[in-house]
Amino acid sequence: MSSFFKINLDFAGMAASAICAIHCMAMPLILSLGVAHSGHLFHDHSFDIAVIAIGIVIASASLITDYKRHRSRLPLLLVIIGFSVLTYGLTHGHGGIHLWISLMGSSLVSSAHFINWKKNQLQFS
């Protein structure tokens, strides 16, 4: 796998985290505007589970492979904590606290990809 592709995986991870954060922030707004005719539709966490699963695949492909090169555990630690926080928020967070937990988790995952990307930049320069 070329280094160009690995660096793009970090951007994909940051983008997926941003989409997760936007989704989490938009849902309360959509609900408050009364767009939803049925509140039970928004208790289905299928989108959340799919984003977390895609994020784990991207993070595994990017961070674990790059760890072998730069040997920094920080991105791995941040991504593990981030996905743990996201999973906790999905299973235990309800109402407004779910938003804050999700934003914190997606920020940690995005930070892990950013730090990994920066470490790769230092490695290639």
MOWO-V500216 format. One record per backbone hydrogen bond with DSSP energy under -0.5 kcal/mol. NH is the residue of the N-H (numbers start at 0). CO is the residue of the C=O. If there is no record, write none. Layout:
((NH & CO) (NH & CO))
This chain:
((5 & 1) (6 & 2) (7 & 3) (8 & 4) (9 & 5) (10 & 6) (11 & 7) (12 & 8) (13 & 9) (14 & 10) (15 & 11) (16 & 12) (17 & 13) (18 & 14) (19 & 15) (20 & 16) (21 & 17) (22 & 18) (23 & 19) (24 & 20) (25 & 21) (26 & 22) (27 & 23) (28 & 24) (29 & 25) (30 & 26) (31 & 27) (32 & 28) (33 & 30) (34 & 29) (40 & 37) (41 & 38) (42 & 39) (43 & 40) (44 & 42) (48 & 44) (49 & 45) (50 & 46) (51 & 47) (52 & 48) (53 & 49) (54 & 50) (55 & 51) (56 & 52) (57 & 53) (58 & 54) (59 & 55) (60 & 56) (61 & 57) (62 & 58) (63 & 58) (63 & 59) (64 & 59) (65 & 61) (66 & 62) (67 & 63) (67 & 64) (68 & 65) (69 & 65) (70 & 66) (72 & 70) (76 & 72) (77 & 73) (78 & 74) (79 & 75) (80 & 76) (81 & 77) (82 & 78) (83 & 79) (84 & 80) (85 & 81) (86 & 82) (87 & 83) (88 & 84) (89 & 85) (90 & 86) (91 & 87) (92 & 87) (92 & 88) (96 & 93) (97 & 94) (98 & 94) (99 & 95) (100 & 96) (101 & 97) (102 & 98) (103 & 99) (104 & 100) (105 & 101) (106 & 102) (107 & 103) (108 & 104) (109 & 105) (110 & 106) (111 & 107) (112 & 108) (113 & 109) (114 & 110) (115 & 111) (116 & 112) (117 & 113) (118 & 114) (119 & 115) (120 & 116) (121 & 117) (122 & 118) (123 & 119) (124 & 120))
